[in-house]
Every structure is written in structure tokens, then in C-alpha cells.
Amino acid sequence: MKNKSIAIGQENFKTLIDDNCYYVDKTQFIKELITKQFNGAKLFLRPKRFGKTLSLSTLKYFFDIDEKENAYLFNDLAISKEVELCKQHQNKYPVIFFTLKGVTGKTKEEFLNSFNAQLLSEYKRHRYIEDKLDKGMEINVFNRLLDGEGDTHDFKIYLSLLMKGLYEYHKVKPIVLIDEYDVPLNSAHSAGCFEYVVDIIKEMFSNGLKTNDNLKMAIITGCLQIAKNQI
């Protein structure tokens, strides 16, 4: 048997498994999510280096309907013993997964550029939903975000628009995974742009997560409580 390696700082679940790295099996928490809290939005607060990103990456590969070819990643892990649960939920949901850890800046323009750069990948990954959006405003917003040219208003409806398209395409409510939501707020506070950035994130979360009938479940991670950040 090939000796396992130790991956320091690796946050991608697939890479850990494929590279035969040591992995502490915590996949049983997927069963807890499904059987106890499988609806609405949840905030998980942990200090840095506590495995928040790896946990969300694990959830993405388990739930994402576009990752069926990677179902083998969970072979021999604890969750694989829950046969009926896996049959019902594994790779059955459209998933939106992004991190805000790279959204930083010193001016409003720099923050807007950071939002575009950091959130672009999910619109590219799900570009197949374009035909399910209404012509006009929705298509214009979708194309600006797809081109990395989103403005303040575009990011306020970033989540809700993507969720609508995914639901219309798959006829399954999507799961949303948001990592390090509070990094832009810390950076904006130091730069004197806190009100500008918190307004974008507050509206994005409100439109996408608070009163959105298309949402199955959302998990947000960070270090700071949302209520203390006016969200």
C-alpha cells in the first residue's frame, strides 16, 4: 500500500483524496446536516485554520449535481455507510460555492474589481442556465457578471439570479456554500469603505438567502458574527 502523505494547507477535498493524503474522516456531519438542519441558512463560526474551507469543499463534492463523476471520493468514508441517504442526496442538487476571502481593497473601485474577480468562476461554471433567464435585465446582469464587469447593483442580486436560473434548469432547489464572508468587511473597515461593502453583502445575502423560495440550504463560514456586522 502506498504511504499516505501529509498535506499542509490543502483545502480541496478532491485533491486530498486523489493524492492519497491523510484525511480525518468527518463526513458523518453530512448526515447530521441532512437529518437535523437540512433547510434555511446556517452560519458556522470558527477561528482561522479550523478547516472551514475544507468542510465546504467536502459538501460541494457530496451534493453537487455536476460532480457525479467524483462520487468515488466518498468510498470507504463514514458517509458511504449511509446507503439510503447517499442514494437520495448524493450529487442531487445544484450547488453554488464561492469564497470571499480574496475580496479586499483600499477603494470602492478596488473592492468592486475584487468582487468581480472572486465571484466570476461560479457564473462561468453555471453559464448553461442562461436560457432560463428572462430576456432584458436578467440577461444583461448575467452577461456583465460573466464578463467580470459586474457593478454594485449586480452583486446585490448575484445570488438570487444564479439561484433562479439553477432552479429553472434543474427543477431542484440549490444549495449555497459561502466561505469567509467576513474577510471583505475586515478589509473594508481598515480602508474606510465599510458601509459600501456591508451594503453589497447584506443585500446579496438578503435577496439570496433570507426570503428566497428557491433555496434548499445555505452554509456560511467566517470568524465574526453576522449580526455584529449589520448583516
C-alpha positions as CSV (number, residue, x, y, z in Angstrom):
1,M,0.0,0.0,0.0
2,K,1.3,3.4,-0.9
3,N,2.2,5.5,2.1
4,K,-0.1,8.5,2.7
5,S,1.3,12.0,2.6
6,I,0.6,14.9,4.9
7,A,-1.0,17.9,3.0
8,I,-0.3,21.1,4.9
9,G,-2.8,23.9,4.0
10,Q,-4.7,21.9,1.4
11,E,-8.3,23.0,1.3
12,N,-9.7,21.0,-1.6
13,F,-11.4,17.7,-0.7
14,K,-10.8,16.1,-4.1
15,T,-7.1,16.8,-4.1
16,L,-6.7,15.3,-0.6
17,I,-8.4,12.1,-1.6
18,D,-6.8,11.8,-5.1
19,D,-3.3,12.5,-3.8
20,N,-3.7,9.8,-1.0
21,C,-3.2,12.4,1.8
22,Y,-4.1,11.8,5.4
23,Y,-7.7,12.9,5.9
24,V,-9.6,12.9,9.2
25,D,-13.0,11.5,8.3
26,K,-15.6,14.0,9.4
27,T,-18.2,13.1,6.7
28,Q,-20.7,11.9,9.3
29,F,-21.5,15.6,9.7
30,I,-23.2,15.4,6.3
31,K,-25.8,13.1,7.8
32,E,-26.4,15.5,10.7
33,L,-27.0,18.3,8.3
34,I,-29.5,16.3,6.3
35,T,-31.4,14.8,9.2
36,K,-31.4,17.7,11.6
37,Q,-30.9,21.0,9.7
38,F,-31.5,20.5,6.0
39,N,-33.2,23.8,5.3
40,G,-32.6,27.5,5.6
41,A,-29.3,29.3,6.2
42,K,-26.7,28.5,8.8
43,L,-23.6,30.4,10.0
44,F,-20.6,28.4,11.2
45,L,-18.0,30.5,13.1
46,R,-14.5,29.1,13.7
47,P,-11.1,30.7,14.0
48,K,-8.7,30.6,11.1
49,R,-7.1,27.2,10.2
50,F,-10.0,25.2,11.7
51,G,-10.9,23.5,8.4
52,K,-13.9,25.7,7.3
53,T,-13.0,25.8,3.6
54,L,-12.2,22.0,3.5
55,S,-15.6,21.3,5.1
56,L,-17.4,23.3,2.4
57,S,-15.4,21.7,-0.3
58,T,-16.4,18.3,1.1
59,L,-20.1,19.4,0.9
60,K,-19.7,20.6,-2.6
61,Y,-18.4,17.3,-3.9
62,F,-21.1,15.4,-2.0
63,F,-24.1,17.4,-3.0
64,D,-23.2,19.0,-6.4
65,I,-25.2,17.5,-9.3
66,D,-22.3,18.5,-11.6
67,E,-19.8,16.4,-9.7
68,K,-21.3,12.9,-10.2
69,E,-18.1,11.6,-11.7
70,N,-16.4,12.3,-8.4
71,A,-18.8,10.2,-6.2
72,Y,-15.9,7.8,-5.7
73,L,-14.2,10.3,-3.4
74,F,-16.5,9.2,-0.6
75,N,-15.9,5.4,-1.0
76,D,-15.0,3.9,2.4
77,L,-15.7,7.1,4.3
78,A,-18.2,7.2,7.1
79,I,-21.0,8.8,5.0
80,S,-20.8,5.9,2.4
81,K,-22.2,3.6,5.0
82,E,-25.5,5.6,5.0
83,V,-26.6,3.9,1.8
84,E,-30.2,5.2,1.6
85,L,-29.1,8.7,2.5
86,C,-26.5,8.7,-0.2
87,K,-28.9,7.3,-2.8
88,Q,-31.3,10.1,-2.0
89,H,-29.0,13.1,-1.7
90,Q,-25.5,12.5,-3.1
91,N,-24.9,14.6,-6.2
92,K,-28.6,15.5,-6.4
93,Y,-28.5,19.3,-6.0
94,P,-27.2,22.3,-8.0
95,V,-24.5,23.9,-5.8
96,I,-23.2,27.5,-5.7
97,F,-19.9,27.6,-3.9
98,F,-17.7,30.7,-3.6
99,T,-15.3,32.3,-1.2
100,L,-15.0,36.0,-0.3
101,K,-11.5,35.6,1.2
102,G,-9.9,37.3,-1.8
103,V,-12.3,40.3,-1.7
104,T,-10.1,43.1,-0.4
105,G,-9.1,46.7,-1.4
106,K,-8.4,50.2,-0.4
107,T,-11.1,52.0,-2.5
108,K,-14.6,51.3,-3.7
109,E,-13.3,50.6,-7.2
110,E,-10.8,48.1,-5.9
111,F,-13.5,46.3,-3.9
112,L,-15.7,46.1,-7.0
113,N,-12.9,44.7,-9.0
114,S,-12.2,42.2,-6.3
115,F,-15.9,41.1,-6.2
116,N,-15.8,40.6,-9.9
117,A,-12.6,38.6,-9.9
118,Q,-13.6,36.4,-6.9
119,L,-17.2,35.6,-7.9
120,L,-16.7,35.2,-11.7
121,S,-15.9,31.5,-11.5
122,E,-19.4,30.4,-10.4
123,Y,-21.1,32.3,-13.2
124,K,-18.7,30.6,-15.7
125,R,-19.3,27.2,-14.2
126,H,-23.1,27.6,-14.4
127,R,-23.3,29.5,-17.7
128,Y,-25.6,26.8,-19.1
129,I,-28.5,28.4,-17.2
130,E,-28.6,31.5,-19.4
131,D,-31.5,30.3,-21.5
132,K,-33.6,30.0,-18.3
133,L,-33.3,33.7,-17.5
134,D,-35.7,36.4,-18.6
135,K,-34.6,38.5,-21.6
136,G,-33.7,42.0,-20.7
137,M,-32.5,43.0,-17.3
138,E,-31.7,39.4,-16.1
139,I,-29.7,38.6,-19.2
140,N,-27.8,41.9,-19.1
141,V,-26.8,41.3,-15.4
142,F,-25.9,37.7,-16.1
143,N,-23.6,38.8,-19.0
144,R,-21.9,41.5,-17.1
145,L,-21.1,39.1,-14.3
146,L,-20.0,36.5,-16.8
147,D,-17.7,39.1,-18.3
148,G,-16.3,40.2,-14.9
149,E,-17.8,43.6,-15.3
150,G,-20.5,43.5,-12.5
151,D,-21.5,46.7,-10.8
152,T,-22.7,47.3,-7.3
153,H,-26.4,46.5,-8.1
154,D,-25.3,43.3,-10.0
155,F,-23.7,41.9,-6.9
156,K,-26.7,42.6,-4.8
157,I,-28.7,40.2,-6.9
158,Y,-25.7,37.9,-7.7
159,L,-27.1,35.0,-5.6
160,S,-30.8,35.3,-6.3
161,L,-30.3,35.5,-10.1
162,L,-28.0,32.5,-10.2
163,M,-30.3,30.5,-7.9
164,K,-33.3,31.3,-10.1
165,G,-31.5,30.1,-13.2
166,L,-30.3,26.9,-11.5
167,Y,-33.8,26.1,-10.1
168,E,-35.4,26.7,-13.5
169,Y,-32.9,24.5,-15.2
170,H,-32.7,21.5,-12.8
171,K,-36.2,21.9,-11.1
172,V,-34.3,21.3,-7.8
173,K,-33.6,23.9,-5.1
174,P,-29.9,24.8,-5.0
175,I,-27.6,24.6,-2.0
176,V,-25.4,27.7,-1.4
177,L,-21.9,27.5,0.3
178,I,-20.2,30.8,1.1
179,D,-16.7,30.8,2.7
180,E,-15.0,33.6,4.7
181,Y,-17.9,36.0,4.3
182,D,-16.3,38.5,6.8
183,V,-12.9,39.0,5.1
184,P,-14.1,41.9,2.9
185,L,-15.7,43.5,5.9
186,N,-12.4,43.5,7.8
187,S,-10.5,44.9,4.8
188,A,-13.2,47.5,4.2
189,H,-13.2,48.6,7.8
190,S,-9.4,49.4,7.5
191,A,-9.9,51.1,4.2
192,G,-12.8,53.3,5.3
193,C,-15.3,51.6,2.9
194,F,-17.2,49.5,5.4
195,E,-20.7,50.9,4.7
196,Y,-20.2,50.4,1.0
197,V,-19.1,46.8,1.3
198,V,-21.5,45.8,4.0
199,D,-24.4,47.1,1.9
200,I,-23.4,44.8,-1.0
201,I,-23.0,41.7,1.2
202,K,-26.2,42.5,3.2
203,E,-28.3,42.8,0.0
204,M,-26.7,39.8,-1.6
205,F,-27.5,37.6,1.4
206,S,-30.9,39.1,1.9
207,N,-32.0,38.6,-1.7
208,G,-30.5,35.2,-2.0
209,L,-30.9,33.6,1.4
210,K,-33.4,35.3,3.6
211,T,-36.7,35.2,1.7
212,N,-35.8,33.1,-1.4
213,D,-38.2,30.2,-2.1
214,N,-35.5,28.7,-4.5
215,L,-33.1,28.0,-1.6
216,K,-32.7,24.5,-0.2
217,M,-29.9,25.2,2.3
218,A,-27.1,27.7,2.7
219,I,-24.0,27.4,4.9
220,I,-21.9,30.5,5.6
221,T,-18.5,30.4,7.3
222,G,-16.4,33.1,8.9
223,C,-14.8,34.2,12.1
224,L,-17.3,37.0,13.1
225,Q,-20.9,37.1,13.9
226,I,-23.2,38.4,11.1
227,A,-25.4,40.4,13.5
228,K,-22.4,42.4,14.7
229,N,-21.6,43.4,11.1
230,Q,-25.1,44.8,10.4
231,I,-26.0,41.8,8.2
